[in-house]
Amino acid sequence: MGAPEAAAPLSPPPAGQFSYEHEGDRQFATTLARGLEVLRCFTPLEPLLGNKEISVRTGLPKPTVSRLTYTLTKLGYLRHNMRLGKYQLGSAVLSIGYPLLASMNVRQAARPLMKELADYCNGSVSMGVRDRLNMVYVESCRSGNGITTLPDIGTSVPISQSVIGRAFLAACTAPEREAVLNHMKVKDPEAHRKYRPSIDKALEDIRGRGFCVSMGELRREVFAVGVPMRRTVDGEIVAFNCGVPGFMAKKGQLEDDIGPRLVAMVRNIEASLGLH
């Protein structure tokens, strides 16, 4: 009936937006940035896009988009569907992402503990890292009862709405957290206004008991708990969530049982990685 906070990735900002942000930065490669923004247009809900659709999503002129999609296709990052006249992501994108996942030792250390907790609570447990104003899952496990569905690796959820995003904010230093919240205020003022009280409450809860809770705030059918992990050796901030179908959750279960268990799981992962 649900997985830990899976939502469709947010649409990327118009290309003119990031160009403006880096205006005057002579080291910033605008053409490269535009090519990457083209790749970010594709989502699980919209895996096939034409040049016109990409132009609308990025704010780039259609001739520019045509050159970018041609180049990305030649390099294997896009595939051209001749029948539909549209593009989809190519295998080269996966080739870039895999080395990152394979090099994250925390995934290997966390996976058996995540599966154990998922089985215990008949839900799902996911691990994520920040991607702009989203959290992107880099690992996910679910119980074997067939009730929950697994959000794929690469699924992203908004920092503002999700317990895993709020857990990430709790792990940030004060200046880092303020920078993210300011970015949110500029790029998504409605989300900042609507969710800032819940974010502040979550930060307070994590300081007090180590976890924060959401009763269907992101997805009505999913109740979830979020916990941050201490920074890894390379400084990456990792956060975890545990979600259960709302109809299965007993009163007080998240606060009295699942939340503390998720905290204990994260502490065990930290110990196995030598993070103190």
C-alpha positions as CSV (number, residue, x, y, z in Angstrom):
1,M,0.0,0.0,0.0
2,G,2.9,2.3,0.3
3,A,6.7,2.8,0.5
4,P,8.7,5.2,2.4
5,E,7.9,8.5,0.9
6,A,8.1,8.0,-2.9
7,A,7.2,10.9,-5.1
8,A,7.8,11.9,-8.6
9,P,11.0,13.9,-9.0
10,L,10.5,17.6,-9.2
11,S,10.9,19.3,-12.5
12,P,14.3,21.0,-13.0
13,P,14.5,24.8,-13.0
14,P,14.5,26.7,-16.2
15,A,17.9,26.9,-17.8
16,G,17.9,30.6,-17.6
17,Q,17.6,30.3,-13.9
18,F,20.9,28.5,-13.3
19,S,22.6,30.7,-16.0
20,Y,21.6,33.7,-14.0
21,E,22.8,32.2,-10.7
22,H,26.3,31.7,-12.2
23,E,26.4,34.9,-14.2
24,G,29.9,36.4,-14.1
25,D,31.5,33.1,-13.0
26,R,34.1,32.6,-15.7
27,Q,34.9,29.0,-14.6
28,F,31.3,28.0,-15.0
29,A,30.8,25.9,-18.2
30,T,27.3,26.9,-19.3
31,T,27.1,24.5,-22.2
32,L,27.9,21.6,-20.0
33,A,25.4,22.8,-17.4
34,R,22.7,23.0,-20.1
35,G,23.4,19.5,-21.3
36,L,23.1,18.2,-17.8
37,E,19.8,20.1,-17.3
38,V,18.5,18.3,-20.4
39,L,19.2,14.9,-18.8
40,R,17.4,16.0,-15.7
41,C,14.2,16.6,-17.6
42,F,13.5,12.9,-17.9
43,T,11.6,11.3,-15.0
44,P,9.9,7.9,-14.4
45,L,6.6,9.6,-15.2
46,E,8.0,11.2,-18.4
47,P,10.7,8.9,-19.8
48,L,10.1,10.1,-23.4
49,L,10.5,13.7,-24.4
50,G,10.8,15.6,-27.6
51,N,12.9,18.7,-28.3
52,K,9.9,21.0,-27.9
53,E,9.0,19.5,-24.5
54,I,12.6,19.7,-23.3
55,S,12.8,23.3,-24.5
56,V,9.7,24.2,-22.4
57,R,11.1,22.4,-19.3
58,T,14.6,24.0,-19.5
59,G,13.7,27.4,-21.0
60,L,16.3,26.9,-23.7
61,P,15.7,27.8,-27.4
62,K,14.7,24.8,-29.4
63,P,17.7,25.0,-31.8
64,T,20.0,24.9,-28.7
65,V,18.1,21.9,-27.4
66,S,18.4,20.1,-30.8
67,R,22.1,20.5,-30.7
68,L,22.3,19.2,-27.1
69,T,20.1,16.2,-27.7
70,Y,22.0,15.3,-30.9
71,T,25.3,15.5,-29.0
72,L,24.0,13.5,-26.0
73,T,22.7,10.9,-28.3
74,K,26.0,10.5,-30.1
75,L,27.7,10.1,-26.7
76,G,25.1,7.5,-25.5
77,Y,23.5,9.6,-22.8
78,L,20.2,9.7,-24.8
79,R,18.5,7.3,-27.2
80,H,16.3,8.5,-30.0
81,N,13.0,6.7,-30.5
82,M,12.6,7.1,-34.2
83,R,9.0,5.9,-34.3
84,L,7.9,8.5,-31.7
85,G,10.4,11.2,-32.6
86,K,11.4,11.5,-28.9
87,Y,14.4,10.9,-26.7
88,Q,14.9,8.8,-23.6
89,L,17.9,8.3,-21.3
90,G,20.7,6.0,-22.6
91,S,22.8,3.4,-20.9
92,A,25.7,5.8,-20.5
93,V,23.8,7.6,-17.7
94,L,23.6,4.4,-15.7
95,S,27.4,3.9,-16.3
96,I,28.1,7.2,-14.7
97,G,25.8,6.6,-11.7
98,Y,27.0,3.1,-10.8
99,P,30.5,4.0,-9.7
100,L,29.0,6.4,-7.2
101,L,26.7,3.7,-5.7
102,A,29.4,1.1,-5.7
103,S,31.8,3.3,-3.9
104,M,29.4,4.1,-1.0
105,N,30.5,1.7,1.7
106,V,27.6,2.8,3.8
107,R,25.2,1.0,1.5
108,Q,26.9,-2.3,2.0
109,A,27.0,-1.8,5.8
110,A,23.4,-0.6,6.0
111,R,21.6,-3.1,3.7
112,P,21.2,-6.1,6.1
113,L,20.2,-3.9,9.0
114,M,17.7,-2.0,6.8
115,K,16.2,-5.3,5.6
116,E,15.9,-6.6,9.2
117,L,14.0,-3.5,10.3
118,A,11.8,-3.5,7.2
119,D,10.8,-7.1,7.9
120,Y,10.1,-6.3,11.6
121,C,7.7,-3.4,10.9
122,N,6.2,-4.8,7.7
123,G,7.3,-1.7,5.9
124,S,10.2,-0.2,4.0
125,V,13.5,1.4,4.9
126,S,15.4,3.8,2.6
127,M,18.7,5.7,2.7
128,G,19.1,9.0,0.9
129,V,21.5,11.9,0.1
130,R,20.8,15.4,-1.0
131,D,20.2,16.5,-4.6
132,R,19.5,20.2,-4.7
133,L,16.1,20.6,-2.9
134,N,15.4,16.9,-3.0
135,M,16.6,13.7,-1.3
136,V,17.5,10.9,-3.7
137,Y,17.4,7.3,-2.5
138,V,20.7,5.4,-2.8
139,E,19.4,2.2,-1.1
140,S,16.0,0.8,-0.2
141,C,14.7,-2.4,1.4
142,R,11.2,-3.7,2.0
143,S,9.5,-6.5,3.9
144,G,8.5,-9.6,2.1
145,N,4.8,-9.4,2.8
146,G,3.9,-8.0,-0.6
147,I,2.0,-5.1,1.0
148,T,4.7,-2.4,0.5
149,T,6.1,-1.3,-2.8
150,L,9.8,-0.5,-3.2
151,P,10.8,3.0,-4.3
152,D,13.7,2.5,-6.8
153,I,17.2,3.7,-6.2
154,G,17.2,7.2,-7.8
155,T,13.7,8.1,-6.6
156,S,13.7,11.6,-5.2
157,V,11.5,13.3,-2.6
158,P,11.3,17.0,-1.5
159,I,13.5,17.9,1.5
160,S,10.6,20.2,2.7
161,Q,8.0,17.5,2.9
162,S,9.8,14.3,3.8
163,V,11.1,13.0,7.1
164,I,14.3,11.9,5.3
165,G,14.8,15.5,4.1
166,R,14.2,17.0,7.5
167,A,16.6,14.4,9.0
168,F,19.2,15.6,6.5
169,L,18.6,19.2,7.6
170,A,19.2,18.1,11.2
171,A,22.6,16.7,10.3
172,C,23.7,20.0,8.6
173,T,25.7,22.6,10.4
174,A,23.7,25.8,11.2
175,P,25.2,27.7,8.2
176,E,24.6,24.7,5.8
177,R,21.0,24.4,7.0
178,E,20.4,28.1,6.6
179,A,21.8,28.0,3.1
180,V,19.5,25.1,2.1
181,L,16.5,26.9,3.6
182,N,17.3,30.1,1.9
183,H,17.6,28.3,-1.4
184,M,14.2,26.8,-0.7
185,K,12.8,30.2,0.1
186,V,14.0,31.5,-3.2
187,K,13.3,28.5,-5.5
188,D,10.1,27.2,-3.9
189,P,8.7,29.9,-1.6
190,E,5.3,28.2,-1.3
191,A,6.9,25.0,0.1
192,H,9.1,27.1,2.4
193,R,6.0,28.9,3.8
194,K,3.9,25.8,4.1
195,Y,6.4,23.4,5.6
196,R,8.8,25.6,7.6
197,P,6.8,25.1,10.8
198,S,6.9,21.3,10.3
199,I,10.6,21.5,9.5
200,D,11.3,23.4,12.7
201,K,9.3,20.9,14.7
202,A,11.1,18.0,13.1
203,L,14.5,19.6,14.0
204,E,13.4,20.0,17.6
205,D,12.2,16.4,17.7
206,I,15.5,15.0,16.3
207,R,17.5,17.1,18.9
208,G,15.3,15.7,21.7
209,R,14.7,12.0,20.7
210,G,16.8,11.4,17.7
211,F,14.0,11.0,15.1
212,C,11.1,12.9,13.5
213,V,7.7,11.6,12.4
214,S,5.2,12.2,9.6
215,M,1.7,10.9,9.6
216,G,1.0,10.8,5.9
217,E,2.3,14.3,5.2
218,L,4.0,13.4,1.9
219,R,1.8,10.4,1.0
220,R,-1.5,10.1,2.9
221,E,-1.2,6.3,3.0
222,V,2.3,6.2,4.5
223,F,3.4,7.0,8.0
224,A,7.1,7.5,8.3
225,V,10.1,8.1,10.6
226,G,13.4,9.9,9.7
227,V,16.8,9.7,11.3
228,P,20.1,11.4,10.3
229,M,23.5,9.7,10.3
230,R,26.7,11.2,11.4
231,R,28.8,12.5,8.5
232,T,30.8,9.9,6.7
233,V,34.5,10.2,6.3
234,D,34.2,12.2,3.1
235,G,31.7,14.6,4.6
236,E,28.6,13.2,2.9
237,I,25.4,13.6,4.8
238,V,23.2,10.5,4.8
239,A,19.7,10.1,6.2
240,F,17.3,7.2,6.6
241,N,13.5,6.8,6.8
242,C,11.2,3.9,7.7
243,G,7.7,3.9,6.3
244,V,4.7,1.7,7.1
245,P,1.3,1.6,5.6
246,G,-0.9,3.9,7.6
247,F,-3.7,1.4,8.0
248,M,-1.3,-1.0,9.7
249,A,0.3,1.4,12.1
250,K,-0.9,1.1,15.7
251,K,-1.3,4.1,17.9
252,G,2.0,5.3,19.3
253,Q,3.9,2.7,17.2
254,L,6.1,5.2,15.3
255,E,7.0,7.2,18.4
256,D,7.5,4.3,20.9
257,D,8.8,1.5,18.7
258,I,9.8,2.2,15.1
259,G,11.4,5.6,15.8
260,P,13.8,4.2,18.5
261,R,14.5,1.1,16.4
262,L,15.5,3.3,13.4
263,V,17.8,5.4,15.7
264,A,19.4,2.2,17.0
265,M,19.8,0.9,13.5
266,V,21.6,4.1,12.4
267,R,23.8,4.0,15.5
268,N,24.8,0.4,14.6
269,I,25.7,1.5,11.0
270,E,27.8,4.3,12.3
271,A,29.7,2.0,14.7
272,S,30.3,-0.5,11.9
273,L,31.8,2.4,9.8
274,G,33.9,3.7,12.7
275,L,31.9,7.0,12.9
276,H,32.0,8.5,16.4
